[in-house]
Amino acid sequence: MNNMKNVNETKMNAVTERLLKMVSDWKGGAFDGAYNIRENGGCVGRQSSENIKIDSKEGQPGLEIRVSGKTRGEKVYIPACVTKGNVDDLVYNDFFVEDGADVTIVAGCGVHTETGEPARHNGIHRFFIGKNAHVIYEEKHVGTGKGTGLRSIDPVTEVHLDENALLEMDTAQIGGVDRTTRKTTGTAAAGARLVIKERILTEGDQQADTFFEIELNGEGSGADIISHSVARGRSRQAYTSTIIGNAPCSGHSECDAIIDGDAIVDAAPRLYARCSDAALIHEAAIGKIAGEQILKLRTLGLTEEEAEKKIIEGFLA
């Protein structure tokens, strides 16, 4: 096993350090586990562990992360940062998780520009998760900087779950991203389950498009897709989820959105039951913050603005 290294010993710039604290909960010093830090298309720090091996891909920019079946409760960090304009970063990361493994993957991304030039990160992640494995996947996205250049993050996630595997995805866009297209596809074998919780905040003229397409192919497989979003100002959001039941299975899609100002939200949940024993449900709710919620908080001494902030923070938690 490699000795733990202090991340400050790598050649990261100051913007990367700030973004790491926002998207990967880095507090300085060393990551507790295996990690790879990506900055402006290159690697500025990497470490494998006894059970988690990180290697560069051949022929493409990106990584191959192999998680041993002996892994229990370990974390692997793969944050990516774009710290200046005129950078269009594309990376392909493949995760191979052996049968019975238990691992948390932290894959935050931040984009920053101080000029009129755009900053973009496009991460294409593929997951091959073995039988009875349990994976938690955490992903935070943020845009920063005072420049007028567009800050874009376009994640693509492809998931393949073997029998009785479980993947829990917690994804959040926490502000500052001007354009994002988020695509997630997945397949689930017998007894496998995919649980997705998505949170998105857009403001000003920002735009966010989210697409999910999950195929439940095995008996007893399941999917829960929950999206909470807040659209403020003149921003626009579109949400499309598709669950396809090809076997006796259960699927649930839920989209809840709060609109503030002149924002627009479109929601299109779709269900395809291709087996008579497929149990599929969808829910969608879009509207403004309820007046009684604001009134209740104002009776506790909050201003209307403070009350709205509290409600939105709780909704996106």
N, C-alpha and C positions, 0 to 999 in steps of 0.2 A: 504494500500500500504506500502511495506517495505521502511524504510529509506535508502537513498543512502549510500553505504559504500565505503571507499577508498580501491581500489584494492591492494594498497601497504600493507594493513593490513593483507592480506592473506599470506600464507607461500610459496609463489612462490620462485623458485630459480632464480639466475641472468640470466641464459640462457633463461628461460621462458619469463622474462621481455623483453629481446632483441627480441625474436621471436614474441611476442605480438605486438611490435612496427612495425614489418615488415609485419605481416599478417592481423592484425585487426586495424591498424592505432591508436593503443593505445598510448597515449601521457603521461602516468602516471596519478596517481590520480584515478578518478572514471570513469567507463563506464557510458554513458548517457542512461540508460535503463536497462532492464533485461539482465542477463548474467550468463554463466557457463564457468569456466576456467578449462580445463582438462590438467593435467601434468602427463606424464608417467603412464597413465592408471587410474588415480584417480582424484577426484575433489578437487581443491584448492581454490575455490571461487564460490559462487552462490548467485543470487538474482532474485526474481520474481518481477513483477510490478502489478499494479492493473488489467491490461488487458492481461498480458502475464504471464502464470504460467509454471514454470520449475520444473519437478519432476523426480526422478530416475525411470528407468524401473524396472519391477519385473522380475527376472529370467534371465536377460541379462545385460551386461554392456551397459549403455547408458541412454538416456533421453527421456521423453515425454514432448514436448513443445506445450502448448495449447494457441492459440491466439484468443481472444474474437472478436466477430463481431463489438464491439465498438472501436477497435483499429484503430487509425488514425495517420499515419506518425511516429509511434514508431519504435525503433530498438531493436533487441535482438542479443546478441553476444554469440557465442558458439565456441571460438577458442580451438584448441587442440595442445599440444606441446609434443614432445618426445625429451628429453634433454640429452640423453646418449645412448651409445651402449647397445646391448643385451636387447632391449625393442621392443616387437612386440605388438603394441596397437591395439585392435579391439573394436569398439564402434558402437552401433545401436541407432540412433536418429530418432524419429518419430515426425513430425510436423502436428498438427491438426489446420487448419486455418478456422475459421467459416465464414459463408456467409457475404460478404460485408466488410471484414477486409482490412486494408491497412497497411502493415508492411514490414520492411527491416530486413533481416536475414544476419548476418555477421559470416561466418564460416571458418576462416582461419586455416591453419595447418602448423607447422614447425617441421622439424626433424633435430637433431644435434648429431654428434658423434665425439669424439676426439681419438678414438681407432680403432682397426681393427674389432670391433664388429658392426654388422648392427643395424640401427635404422629404425623402420617402423611404419607407422600409416595407418590403414584401417578403414575409416569411411563409414558406410552404413546409408544413409539418405533416409527416406521416407516422401513424402509430400502428404497430403490429403487436397486439397484446395477447399473451398466451393464456391458456386455460387457468381459471381460478385466480388470476392475477388481479391486483387492486392498484389502480393508478389514480392519483389526484393531480390534476393539471391546473395550475394557477397562472393567469395571464392578465397583466395590467398594461394599458396603453395610455400614453400621455404625449401631448405636444406642448413645447415651450418656446420662448424667444419672442423678440419684439419685431422681427422682420415681417415683410408683407408676403414673402414666399409661402406657397401652400405647404402645410404639414400633412402628410398622408401616411397612413398605415393600412396595409391590405393583407390581412392574414388569410391563409388557406389551410384548412385542417382536414386531414383524411384519416379516418379511424377504422380499424378492423379488429373486432373483438371475438376472440375464440370462446369456447364453451365456458359459461359461468364466470367470465371476466367482468370486471366493473371498472368503468372510467367515469370519474367525477370531474367535470370541467367548470371552473369558476373564472369567467372572463369579464373584464371591466374596462371601459374607456372612460377615464376619469377627468377628461377635459383637454382642450387645446388642439384637438385633431380636426383639421379642416375638411378632409375627405377620407372616408374609409369604406371599403368594400370587404365584407367579412363572409367567407364561404366555408361551411362545415358539412362534410359528407361522412357517412358511417354505415357500417354493416355489423350486425350482431348475430352470433350463432346461438345455439340452444342455451337458455339460462343466462345469457349475457345481458348486461344492462348499461345504458349510457344516460348519465344525468348531467344536464347542462344548465348552468345559471349564468345569464348574461345581463350586464348592466351598462347602459350607454347614456352619456350626457352630451348633448349638442347645444351650441349657442350661436348667436350672430347669424352668419350665412353658412354655417357648417352643414355637411351632408353625411349621412350614414346609411348604408345599405347592408342588410343582413340576410343571408340565405342559409337555411338548414335543409338537408335531405338525408333522411335516415331510413335504412332498410332493415326491417326486423325479419330475419330469415329462419331463425330457429325456434322451436317450441319453448315457450316460457321466456323468451327474450322480451326486453322492454326498453322504453325511452321516455325520459321526462325532459322537456325543453321549456325553460322558464325565462322570459325576457322582460326586464323592467327598464324603462327608458324615460328620460325627461328631454323634451325638445323645447328650447327657449328661443326668443328673438324671432328671426326669420329662417331658422334652420329647418332642415327636412330630413325625415327618417322613413325608411321603408323596411318592412319586416316580412319575409316569406319563409314559412316552414312547411316542409313536406315529410310526412311519416308514412311509410309504406309497410303494411303488414302482410307478409308472405306466409305466415304460419300462425298457430295459436300464440298470441302475444298481447302485450298491452302498451299503448302509447298515449302520451299526454303532451299537448302543446299549449302554452299560455303566453299571451302577450299583453302586458299592462303598460300603458303610456300616459304620461302627464304632459299636457300642452300648456305653454305659457307664451303670451304675445301672439305673433302671427305665424307661429311654427306650423308645420304640416307633418302628420304621421299617417302612413298607410300600413295596414296589416292584412296579410293574406295567408292564414293557416290552411293547409291542405292535408286531407287524409285519404289514403287509398287502402281499403280493406280487400285484400286478394285471397283471404281465407275467411271462412264463415265464423271462425273462432278468434278472429282478431278484434280486440276491444280498443278502439281509438277514440280519443276525446280532444277537442280543442276549445280554447276560450280566448276572447280578445276584449279588452276594455280600453277605451281612449277617452280622455276628458281633462278638464281643468281640475285644479286642486279644490276639493270640496270646501265650501264656505264655512261649514260648521267646524271643520278641522282648524281653520285659521282662527275662528272665534274662540274656540276652546283654549288655544295656546295664548291668545291675547288676554284672556281672563287670568292667565298665570303671569302676566306682566311683560310679555313679549310684544314688540312692534309687529305690524303686518309683515314687513320685510324679514324680520327675524323668524316669524312663524313659518313663512314660506320656505325659508332656508332649512329649518328644522325638519319640515315635512319631506322635502326633497332628499335631504341627507338620510333620513330613515328609509325612504322608498328605495334608494340606491344602495343601501347597506347590504 
